[in-house]
Amino acid sequence: MFKLMLDVPEEIFIDLHESEDEFANYVKKMIALDLYKNKKVSLGYCASVAGMSKEDFIKFLGVNNISIFSFASESEFMEELSNA
């Protein structure tokens, strides 16, 4: 696995009342969220980056108002809905 080093002022941890690990987890989740939102990589890869199961990552997306469903048009949505 690739490790990424990030220089963050120590004061930010004091201001946020978070440990370095808590902040690192937050950053991983935000990177995964952005990657998924911008359709850079799959849901599975994003879940892995976030350190979450796919199910938990899907819930995390929902909490952040990001749908796992993507339709090009209303008619495509309606077709999928009728096939369900």
The first five atom37 places (N, CA, C, CB, O) and aatype in JSON, in Angstrom:
{
  "aatype": [12, 13, 11, 10, 12, 10, 3, 19, 14, 6, 6, 9, 13, 9, 3, 10, 8, 6, 15, 6, 3, 6, 13, 0, 2, 18, 19, 11, 11, 12, 9, 0, 10, 3, 10, 18, 11, 2, 11, 11, 19, 15, 10, 7, 18, 4, 0, 15, 19, 0, 7, 12, 15, 11, 6, 3, 13, 9, 11, 13, 10, 7, 19, 2, 2, 9, 15, 9, 13, 15, 13, 0, 15, 6, 15, 6, 13, 12, 6, 6, 10, 15, 2, 0],
  "atom_mask": [
    [1, 1, 1, 1, 1],
    [1, 1, 1, 1, 1],
    [1, 1, 1, 1, 1],
    [1, 1, 1, 1, 1],
    [1, 1, 1, 1, 1],
    [1, 1, 1, 1, 1],
    [1, 1, 1, 1, 1],
    [1, 1, 1, 1, 1],
    [1, 1, 1, 1, 1],
    [1, 1, 1, 1, 1],
    [1, 1, 1, 1, 1],
    [1, 1, 1, 1, 1],
    [1, 1, 1, 1, 1],
    [1, 1, 1, 1, 1],
    [1, 1, 1, 1, 1],
    [1, 1, 1, 1, 1],
    [1, 1, 1, 1, 1],
    [1, 1, 1, 1, 1],
    [1, 1, 1, 1, 1],
    [1, 1, 1, 1, 1],
    [1, 1, 1, 1, 1],
    [1, 1, 1, 1, 1],
    [1, 1, 1, 1, 1],
    [1, 1, 1, 1, 1],
    [1, 1, 1, 1, 1],
    [1, 1, 1, 1, 1],
    [1, 1, 1, 1, 1],
    [1, 1, 1, 1, 1],
    [1, 1, 1, 1, 1],
    [1, 1, 1, 1, 1],
    [1, 1, 1, 1, 1],
    [1, 1, 1, 1, 1],
    [1, 1, 1, 1, 1],
    [1, 1, 1, 1, 1],
    [1, 1, 1, 1, 1],
    [1, 1, 1, 1, 1],
    [1, 1, 1, 1, 1],
    [1, 1, 1, 1, 1],
    [1, 1, 1, 1, 1],
    [1, 1, 1, 1, 1],
    [1, 1, 1, 1, 1],
    [1, 1, 1, 1, 1],
    [1, 1, 1, 1, 1],
    [1, 1, 1, 0, 1],
    [1, 1, 1, 1, 1],
    [1, 1, 1, 1, 1],
    [1, 1, 1, 1, 1],
    [1, 1, 1, 1, 1],
    [1, 1, 1, 1, 1],
    [1, 1, 1, 1, 1],
    [1, 1, 1, 0, 1],
    [1, 1, 1, 1, 1],
    [1, 1, 1, 1, 1],
    [1, 1, 1, 1, 1],
    [1, 1, 1, 1, 1],
    [1, 1, 1, 1, 1],
    [1, 1, 1, 1, 1],
    [1, 1, 1, 1, 1],
    [1, 1, 1, 1, 1],
    [1, 1, 1, 1, 1],
    [1, 1, 1, 1, 1],
    [1, 1, 1, 0, 1],
    [1, 1, 1, 1, 1],
    [1, 1, 1, 1, 1],
    [1, 1, 1, 1, 1],
    [1, 1, 1, 1, 1],
    [1, 1, 1, 1, 1],
    [1, 1, 1, 1, 1],
    [1, 1, 1, 1, 1],
    [1, 1, 1, 1, 1],
    [1, 1, 1, 1, 1],
    [1, 1, 1, 1, 1],
    [1, 1, 1, 1, 1],
    [1, 1, 1, 1, 1],
    [1, 1, 1, 1, 1],
    [1, 1, 1, 1, 1],
    [1, 1, 1, 1, 1],
    [1, 1, 1, 1, 1],
    [1, 1, 1, 1, 1],
    [1, 1, 1, 1, 1],
    [1, 1, 1, 1, 1],
    [1, 1, 1, 1, 1],
    [1, 1, 1, 1, 1],
    [1, 1, 1, 1, 1]
  ],
  "atom_positions": [
    [[0.85, -1.18, 0.0], [0.0, 0.0, 0.0], [0.89, 1.24, 0.0], [-0.96, 0.0, 1.22], [1.94, 1.25, 0.64]],
    [[0.47, 2.25, -0.7], [1.18, 3.52, -0.8], [0.87, 4.38, 0.41], [0.8, 4.25, -2.1], [-0.29, 4.51, 0.8]],
    [[1.9, 4.97, 0.99], [1.7, 5.87, 2.12], [1.93, 7.3, 1.64], [2.65, 5.52, 3.31], [2.85, 7.58, 0.88]],
    [[1.08, 8.18, 2.11], [1.14, 9.59, 1.74], [1.5, 10.4, 2.98], [-0.2, 10.07, 1.12], [0.88, 10.24, 4.03]],
    [[2.48, 11.24, 2.85], [2.88, 12.11, 3.96], [2.28, 13.49, 3.72], [4.44, 12.19, 4.09], [2.28, 14.01, 2.61]],
    [[1.76, 14.07, 4.79], [1.12, 15.37, 4.7], [1.57, 16.22, 5.88], [-0.44, 15.24, 4.67], [1.45, 15.81, 7.03]],
    [[2.09, 17.39, 5.58], [2.49, 18.31, 6.64], [1.29, 19.13, 7.08], [3.65, 19.23, 6.18], [0.71, 19.88, 6.29]],
    [[0.93, 18.98, 8.34], [-0.22, 19.7, 8.9], [0.26, 20.42, 10.16], [-1.42, 18.72, 9.22], [0.89, 19.81, 11.02]],
    [[-0.05, 21.71, 10.28], [0.37, 22.42, 11.5], [-0.22, 21.75, 12.74], [-0.07, 23.9, 11.44], [-1.4, 21.4, 12.77]],
    [[0.6, 21.6, 13.76], [0.17, 20.94, 15.0], [-1.04, 21.63, 15.63], [1.32, 20.9, 15.99], [-1.87, 20.99, 16.27]],
    [[-1.13, 22.94, 15.44], [-2.22, 23.71, 16.04], [-3.6, 23.23, 15.55], [-2.05, 25.18, 15.71], [-4.6, 23.37, 16.27]],
    [[-3.65, 22.69, 14.35], [-4.95, 22.26, 13.83], [-5.55, 21.15, 14.69], [-4.82, 21.79, 12.38], [-6.76, 21.08, 14.87]],
    [[-4.69, 20.26, 15.21], [-5.18, 19.18, 16.06], [-5.74, 19.73, 17.37], [-4.06, 18.16, 16.35], [-6.71, 19.2, 17.91]],
    [[-5.11, 20.77, 17.87], [-5.59, 21.42, 19.1], [-6.93, 22.1, 18.83], [-4.54, 22.44, 19.63], [-7.87, 21.97, 19.61]],
    [[-6.99, 22.84, 17.71], [-8.23, 23.54, 17.37], [-9.39, 22.58, 17.12], [-8.02, 24.41, 16.14], [-10.53, 22.87, 17.49]],
    [[-9.11, 21.46, 16.49], [-10.15, 20.49, 16.17], [-10.46, 19.52, 17.32], [-9.74, 19.7, 14.96], [-11.45, 18.79, 17.27]],
    [[-9.61, 19.52, 18.32], [-9.75, 18.57, 19.43], [-9.73, 17.14, 18.91], [-11.04, 18.83, 20.22], [-10.53, 16.3, 19.32]],
    [[-8.79, 16.88, 17.99], [-8.65, 15.56, 17.4], [-7.2, 15.11, 17.49], [-9.12, 15.56, 15.93], [-6.27, 15.91, 17.57]],
    [[-7.04, 13.8, 17.48], [-5.7, 13.24, 17.42], [-5.26, 13.18, 15.96], [-5.66, 11.82, 18.08], [-6.05, 13.4, 15.05]],
    [[-3.98, 12.89, 15.75], [-3.47, 12.75, 14.39], [-4.2, 11.62, 13.67], [-1.95, 12.49, 14.4], [-4.51, 11.74, 12.48]],
    [[-4.47, 10.53, 14.36], [-5.17, 9.4, 13.75], [-6.6, 9.77, 13.34], [-5.2, 8.21, 14.71], [-7.05, 9.39, 12.26]],
    [[-7.3, 10.5, 14.21], [-8.67, 10.94, 13.88], [-8.66, 11.84, 12.65], [-9.31, 11.67, 15.09], [-9.52, 11.73, 11.78]],
    [[-7.69, 12.74, 12.59], [-7.58, 13.64, 11.46], [-7.23, 12.87, 10.19], [-6.52, 14.72, 11.73], [-7.78, 13.14, 9.13]],
    [[-6.32, 11.9, 10.29], [-5.94, 11.07, 9.15], [-7.15, 10.3, 8.62], [-4.82, 10.1, 9.55], [-7.32, 10.17, 7.41]],
    [[-7.98, 9.78, 9.52], [-9.19, 9.07, 9.1], [-10.15, 10.0, 8.38], [-9.88, 8.43, 10.3], [-10.76, 9.62, 7.37]],
    [[-10.29, 11.22, 8.9], [-11.13, 12.22, 8.26], [-10.64, 12.52, 6.84], [-11.16, 13.52, 9.1], [-11.42, 12.56, 5.89]],
    [[-9.34, 12.72, 6.7], [-8.75, 13.05, 5.4], [-8.96, 11.9, 4.42], [-7.25, 13.37, 5.54], [-9.32, 12.13, 3.26]],
    [[-8.75, 10.66, 4.86], [-8.97, 9.5, 3.99], [-10.41, 9.44, 3.51], [-8.6, 8.2, 4.72], [-10.66, 9.15, 2.33]],
    [[-11.35, 9.69, 4.4], [-12.77, 9.65, 4.02], [-13.11, 10.77, 3.03], [-13.67, 9.78, 5.26], [-13.87, 10.55, 2.09]],
    [[-12.55, 11.95, 3.23], [-12.83, 13.06, 2.33], [-12.22, 12.82, 0.94], [-12.3, 14.38, 2.92], [-12.82, 13.18, -0.07]],
    [[-11.03, 12.23, 0.9], [-10.41, 11.91, -0.38], [-11.27, 10.87, -1.11], [-8.97, 11.38, -0.18], [-11.54, 11.01, -2.3]],
    [[-11.68, 9.84, -0.38], [-12.53, 8.8, -0.98], [-13.84, 9.38, -1.48], [-12.8, 7.68, 0.03], [-14.3, 9.05, -2.57]],
    [[-14.44, 10.25, -0.7], [-15.69, 10.91, -1.08], [-15.51, 11.69, -2.37], [-16.19, 11.85, 0.05], [-16.34, 11.6, -3.28]],
    [[-14.45, 12.46, -2.46], [-14.18, 13.26, -3.65], [-13.9, 12.37, -4.86], [-13.0, 14.2, -3.4], [-14.38, 12.65, -5.96]],
    [[-13.12, 11.32, -4.67], [-12.83, 10.41, -5.78], [-14.11, 9.79, -6.32], [-11.87, 9.31, -5.33], [-14.27, 9.68, -7.54]],
    [[-15.01, 9.39, -5.43], [-16.26, 8.77, -5.87], [-17.18, 9.8, -6.54], [-16.98, 8.12, -4.68], [-17.75, 9.54, -7.6]],
    [[-17.31, 10.95, -5.91], [-18.19, 12.0, -6.42], [-17.78, 12.42, -7.84], [-18.17, 13.22, -5.49], [-18.63, 12.72, -8.67]],
    [[-16.49, 12.45, -8.09], [-15.98, 12.86, -9.39], [-15.73, 11.68, -10.34], [-14.69, 13.64, -9.21], [-15.09, 11.82, -11.37]],
    [[-16.27, 10.51, -9.94], [-16.21, 9.31, -10.77], [-14.8, 8.95, -11.22], [-17.08, 9.49, -11.99], [-14.57, 8.54, -12.36]],
    [[-13.84, 9.1, -10.3], [-12.44, 8.78, -10.6], [-12.17, 7.29, -10.49], [-11.51, 9.56, -9.67], [-11.47, 6.71, -11.32]],
    [[-12.72, 6.65, -9.45], [-12.52, 5.22, -9.24], [-13.8, 4.6, -8.7], [-11.34, 4.96, -8.27], [-14.76, 5.3, -8.38]],
    [[-13.81, 3.29, -8.6], [-15.01, 2.56, -8.21], [-15.36, 2.74, -6.74], [-14.83, 1.09, -8.51], [-14.55, 3.2, -5.93]],
    [[-16.58, 2.36, -6.44], [-17.07, 2.4, -5.06], [-16.19, 1.53, -4.16], [-18.54, 1.93, -5.0], [-15.87, 1.92, -3.04]],
    [[-15.81, 0.36, -4.64], [-14.97, -0.55, -3.86], [-13.62, 0.05, -3.53], [0.0, 0.0, 0.0], [-13.16, -0.05, -2.39]],
    [[-12.97, 0.68, -4.51], [-11.69, 1.33, -4.26], [-11.84, 2.47, -3.26], [-11.09, 1.86, -5.57], [-11.02, 2.64, -2.36]],
    [[-12.9, 3.25, -3.43], [-13.14, 4.38, -2.52], [-13.38, 3.89, -1.1], [-14.34, 5.2, -3.0], [-12.88, 4.48, -0.14]],
    [[-14.14, 2.81, -0.96], [-14.37, 2.24, 0.37], [-13.04, 1.83, 0.99], [-15.33, 1.03, 0.29], [-12.81, 2.05, 2.18]],
    [[-12.17, 1.24, 0.18], [-10.85, 0.82, 0.67], [-10.01, 2.02, 1.11], [-10.11, 0.03, -0.42], [-9.37, 1.98, 2.16]],
    [[-10.02, 3.08, 0.31], [-9.27, 4.3, 0.66], [-9.79, 4.86, 1.97], [-9.39, 5.37, -0.47], [-9.0, 5.31, 2.81]],
    [[-11.1, 4.84, 2.15], [-11.72, 5.38, 3.37], [-11.54, 4.46, 4.57], [-13.19, 5.62, 3.14], [-11.81, 4.85, 5.7]],
    [[-11.07, 3.23, 4.33], [-10.92, 2.28, 5.43], [-12.26, 1.75, 5.93], [0.0, 0.0, 0.0], [-12.42, 1.47, 7.11]],
    [[-13.22, 1.63, 5.0], [-14.58, 1.22, 5.37], [-15.01, 0.03, 4.51], [-15.57, 2.41, 5.2], [-14.42, -0.24, 3.46]],
    [[-16.03, -0.67, 4.98], [-16.66, -1.68, 4.14], [-17.46, -0.96, 3.06], [-17.56, -2.65, 4.98], [-17.75, 0.23, 3.19]],
    [[-17.82, -1.68, 1.98], [-18.64, -1.06, 0.93], [-19.96, -0.57, 1.51], [-18.9, -2.06, -0.22], [-20.42, 0.52, 1.19]],
    [[-20.57, -1.39, 2.36], [-21.86, -1.02, 2.97], [-21.73, 0.27, 3.78], [-22.38, -2.15, 3.86], [-22.57, 1.16, 3.66]],
    [[-20.69, 0.35, 4.61], [-20.5, 1.56, 5.42], [-20.19, 2.77, 4.54], [-19.39, 1.34, 6.43], [-20.61, 3.89, 4.85]],
    [[-19.44, 2.55, 3.46], [-19.11, 3.67, 2.57], [-20.37, 4.16, 1.86], [-18.04, 3.25, 1.54], [-20.54, 5.37, 1.68]],
    [[-21.26, 3.25, 1.46], [-22.52, 3.65, 0.84], [-23.34, 4.5, 1.81], [-23.34, 2.4, 0.39], [-23.93, 5.51, 1.42]],
    [[-23.37, 4.09, 3.08], [-24.08, 4.88, 4.09], [-23.42, 6.25, 4.25], [-24.1, 4.13, 5.45], [-24.11, 7.27, 4.37]],
    [[-22.09, 6.27, 4.26], [-21.33, 7.52, 4.37], [-21.66, 8.45, 3.19], [-19.81, 7.23, 4.41], [-21.82, 9.65, 3.38]],
    [[-21.76, 7.89, 1.99], [-22.14, 8.69, 0.83], [-23.53, 9.29, 1.04], [-22.12, 7.83, -0.46], [-23.75, 10.47, 0.75]],
    [[-24.46, 8.49, 1.54], [-25.82, 8.97, 1.78], [-25.86, 10.11, 2.78], [0.0, 0.0, 0.0], [-26.58, 11.09, 2.58]],
    [[-25.1, 9.99, 3.84], [-25.04, 11.05, 4.85], [-24.51, 12.35, 4.23], [-24.13, 10.61, 6.04], [-24.86, 13.45, 4.65]],
    [[-23.67, 12.19, 3.2], [-23.09, 13.35, 2.52], [-23.84, 13.71, 1.23], [-21.63, 13.09, 2.21], [-23.31, 14.41, 0.36]],
    [[-25.08, 13.2, 1.12], [-25.97, 13.52, -0.01], [-25.38, 13.17, -1.38], [-26.32, 14.98, 0.01], [-25.55, 13.92, -2.34]],
    [[-24.68, 12.04, -1.45], [-24.15, 11.56, -2.72], [-24.79, 10.21, -3.0], [-22.58, 11.46, -2.69], [-24.67, 9.27, -2.21]],
    [[-25.47, 10.12, -4.13], [-26.17, 8.91, -4.51], [-25.23, 7.94, -5.22], [-27.36, 9.24, -5.4], [-24.31, 8.35, -5.92]],
    [[-25.48, 6.65, -5.03], [-24.71, 5.65, -5.76], [-25.35, 5.39, -7.13], [-24.61, 4.33, -4.95], [-24.79, 4.67, -7.95]],
    [[-26.51, 5.98, -7.36], [-27.21, 5.79, -8.63], [-26.94, 6.98, -9.54], [-28.73, 5.61, -8.41], [-26.97, 8.14, -9.11]],
    [[-26.69, 6.68, -10.81], [-26.41, 7.74, -11.77], [-27.14, 7.42, -13.07], [-24.88, 7.89, -12.0], [-26.92, 6.38, -13.68]],
    [[-28.0, 8.31, -13.48], [-28.78, 8.12, -14.7], [-28.56, 9.31, -15.62], [-30.28, 7.94, -14.37], [-28.51, 10.46, -15.18]],
    [[-28.42, 9.01, -16.91], [-28.18, 10.06, -17.9], [-29.42, 10.91, -18.14], [-27.71, 9.45, -19.2], [-29.32, 12.07, -18.52]],
    [[-30.6, 10.31, -17.92], [-31.82, 11.05, -18.18], [-32.95, 10.49, -17.32], [-32.2, 10.99, -19.68], [-32.82, 9.44, -16.7]],
    [[-34.05, 11.22, -17.3], [-35.22, 10.77, -16.55], [-35.77, 9.48, -17.16], [-36.31, 11.87, -16.53], [-36.23, 8.6, -16.44]],
    [[-35.74, 9.37, -18.49], [-36.25, 8.17, -19.14], [-35.42, 6.94, -18.78], [-36.28, 8.35, -20.66], [-35.96, 5.85, -18.61]],
    [[-34.11, 7.11, -18.65], [-33.25, 6.0, -18.22], [-33.6, 5.58, -16.81], [-31.77, 6.4, -18.31], [-33.64, 4.38, -16.5]],
    [[-33.86, 6.55, -15.94], [-34.28, 6.26, -14.57], [-35.6, 5.5, -14.56], [-34.41, 7.56, -13.75], [-35.74, 4.5, -13.86]],
    [[-36.56, 5.97, -15.34], [-37.87, 5.33, -15.39], [-37.78, 3.9, -15.92], [-38.82, 6.16, -16.27], [-38.49, 3.01, -15.45]],
    [[-36.92, 3.69, -16.89], [-36.72, 2.34, -17.44], [-36.14, 1.42, -16.37], [-35.78, 2.39, -18.66], [-36.61, 0.29, -16.2]],
    [[-35.13, 1.89, -15.67], [-34.55, 1.09, -14.59], [-35.56, 0.81, -13.49], [-33.33, 1.8, -14.0], [-35.6, -0.29, -12.95]],
    [[-36.38, 1.8, -13.17], [-37.38, 1.65, -12.14], [-38.42, 0.59, -12.54], [-38.06, 2.99, -11.86], [-38.85, -0.21, -11.71]],
    [[-38.8, 0.59, -13.8], [-39.79, -0.41, -14.26], [-39.19, -1.81, -14.32], [-40.33, -0.02, -15.65], [-39.93, -2.8, -14.24]],
    [[-37.88, -1.9, -14.45], [-37.22, -3.22, -14.46], [-36.95, -3.76, -13.06], [-35.92, -3.14, -15.21], [-36.58, -4.92, -12.91]],
    [[-37.13, -2.93, -12.06], [-36.81, -3.35, -10.69], [-37.85, -4.31, -10.13], [-36.71, -2.14, -9.79], [-37.73, -4.75, -8.99]]
  ]
}
